């Protein structure tokens, strides 16, 4: 398994619930944390209350968008090497610019369909198992 500790920063409860259900279906040993606020996630990351191997970030959030989160995250010592996946329904110019501007940032399109979410996340989290049937 490539990533065991996963942080999702997402302010939409339905999306977060689906994400966590999919992670459990991929592998029940994955530890996931969900933060509904980018500001709260940054606060906990700074205080070392969260130690993710990878962060999935909803790019369009209230109070602090993905670009702002990434700028602040990259300034926190010890966290700039954590890979971030921008998790959004849109794949517009702003997302492309963010991926270019920040190192170790990727994109994953949000889906509402469980199977599509499963396949997308599995390719990232457990690439060796990406052909597994559900």
C-alpha positions as CSV (number, residue, x, y, z in Angstrom):
1,X,0.0,0.0,0.0
2,X,1.5,3.3,-1.1
3,X,-0.4,5.5,1.4
4,X,-1.7,4.5,4.8
5,X,-2.6,7.8,6.5
6,X,-4.9,9.9,4.4
7,X,-6.3,13.4,5.0
8,X,-9.3,14.7,3.1
9,X,-10.0,18.4,3.4
10,X,-13.5,18.8,2.1
11,X,-16.5,20.9,3.3
12,X,-19.2,18.8,1.6
13,X,-20.4,16.0,3.9
14,X,-21.8,13.7,1.2
15,X,-18.5,13.8,-0.7
16,X,-16.5,13.1,2.4
17,X,-18.7,10.2,3.5
18,X,-18.3,8.6,0.0
19,X,-14.6,9.1,0.1
20,X,-14.2,7.4,3.5
21,X,-16.5,4.5,2.5
22,X,-14.4,4.0,-0.7
23,X,-11.1,4.1,1.3
24,X,-12.6,1.4,3.6
25,X,-13.6,-0.7,0.6
26,X,-10.1,-0.4,-0.9
27,X,-8.4,-1.4,2.3
28,X,-9.8,-1.4,5.9
29,X,-6.3,-0.7,7.3
30,X,-6.2,2.8,5.7
31,X,-6.4,5.5,8.4
32,X,-8.4,8.5,7.2
33,X,-9.1,11.9,8.7
34,X,-11.6,14.4,7.3
35,X,-11.5,18.1,8.0
36,X,-14.4,20.2,6.8
37,X,-12.3,23.4,7.0
38,X,-9.0,24.2,5.3
39,X,-8.1,26.5,8.1
40,X,-8.8,23.9,10.7
41,X,-6.8,21.3,8.8
42,X,-3.8,23.7,8.6
43,X,-4.0,24.4,12.3
44,X,-4.0,20.7,13.1
45,X,-1.2,20.0,10.7
46,X,0.9,22.8,12.3
47,X,0.3,21.4,15.7
48,X,1.3,17.9,14.5
49,X,-2.2,16.5,15.4
50,X,-2.4,15.1,11.8
51,X,0.4,13.3,10.0
52,X,-0.9,12.3,6.6
53,X,1.1,10.5,3.9
54,X,-1.1,12.2,1.3
55,X,-3.7,15.0,1.4
56,X,-6.8,15.1,-0.8
57,X,-7.9,18.7,-1.1
58,X,-11.2,20.1,-2.3
59,X,-10.0,23.1,-4.3
60,X,-13.2,25.2,-4.0
61,X,-13.8,25.7,-0.3
62,X,-15.1,28.6,1.8
63,X,-12.7,30.9,3.7
64,X,-9.6,29.4,2.1
65,X,-9.4,28.0,-1.4
66,X,-7.0,25.3,-2.6
67,X,-4.4,27.9,-3.8
68,X,-4.3,29.6,-0.4
69,X,-4.2,26.2,1.4
70,X,-1.2,25.1,-0.7
71,X,0.7,28.3,-0.1
72,X,0.3,28.0,3.6
73,X,1.0,24.3,3.7
74,X,4.2,24.7,1.8
75,X,5.4,27.1,4.5
76,X,5.0,24.6,7.3
77,X,8.3,22.9,8.0
78,X,8.2,19.2,7.5
79,X,5.0,19.3,5.4
80,X,6.1,20.6,2.1
81,X,7.0,17.1,0.8
82,X,3.5,15.7,1.4
83,X,1.8,15.0,-1.9
84,X,-1.5,16.8,-2.4
85,X,-4.2,15.8,-4.8
86,X,-6.6,18.5,-5.8
87,X,-10.0,16.8,-5.6
88,X,-12.6,18.7,-7.6
89,X,-15.5,18.5,-10.0
90,X,-13.9,21.2,-12.2
91,X,-10.5,20.9,-13.9
92,X,-10.2,24.5,-15.1
93,X,-7.3,26.8,-15.6
94,X,-6.9,27.6,-11.9
95,X,-6.3,24.0,-11.1
96,X,-3.8,23.6,-13.9
97,X,-1.9,26.7,-12.6
98,X,-1.9,25.4,-9.0
99,X,-0.4,22.0,-10.2
100,X,2.3,23.9,-12.1
101,X,3.0,26.3,-9.3
102,X,3.3,23.8,-6.4
103,X,5.5,20.7,-6.4
104,X,4.0,17.3,-5.7
105,X,0.4,18.4,-6.5
106,X,-1.8,16.3,-8.7
107,X,-5.5,16.3,-9.8
108,X,-8.3,13.9,-9.3
109,X,-11.8,14.5,-10.6
110,X,-14.6,14.1,-8.1
111,X,-17.3,11.6,-8.9
112,X,-20.5,10.8,-7.2
113,X,-20.5,7.2,-8.5
114,X,-19.0,4.8,-5.9
115,X,-17.3,2.6,-8.5
116,X,-15.7,5.6,-10.3
117,X,-14.4,7.0,-7.0
118,X,-13.1,3.5,-6.0
119,X,-11.2,3.1,-9.3
120,X,-9.7,6.6,-9.1
121,X,-8.6,6.4,-5.5
122,X,-7.3,2.8,-5.9
123,X,-5.0,3.9,-8.7
124,X,-3.4,6.4,-6.3
125,X,-3.4,4.7,-3.0
126,X,-2.8,1.1,-4.1
127,X,-1.5,1.2,-7.7
128,X,-0.5,-2.5,-7.5
129,X,-4.1,-3.4,-6.9
130,X,-5.8,-1.1,-9.4
131,X,-7.2,-4.0,-11.4
132,X,-9.0,-5.4,-8.3
133,X,-12.7,-5.9,-8.8
134,X,-15.3,-4.7,-6.3
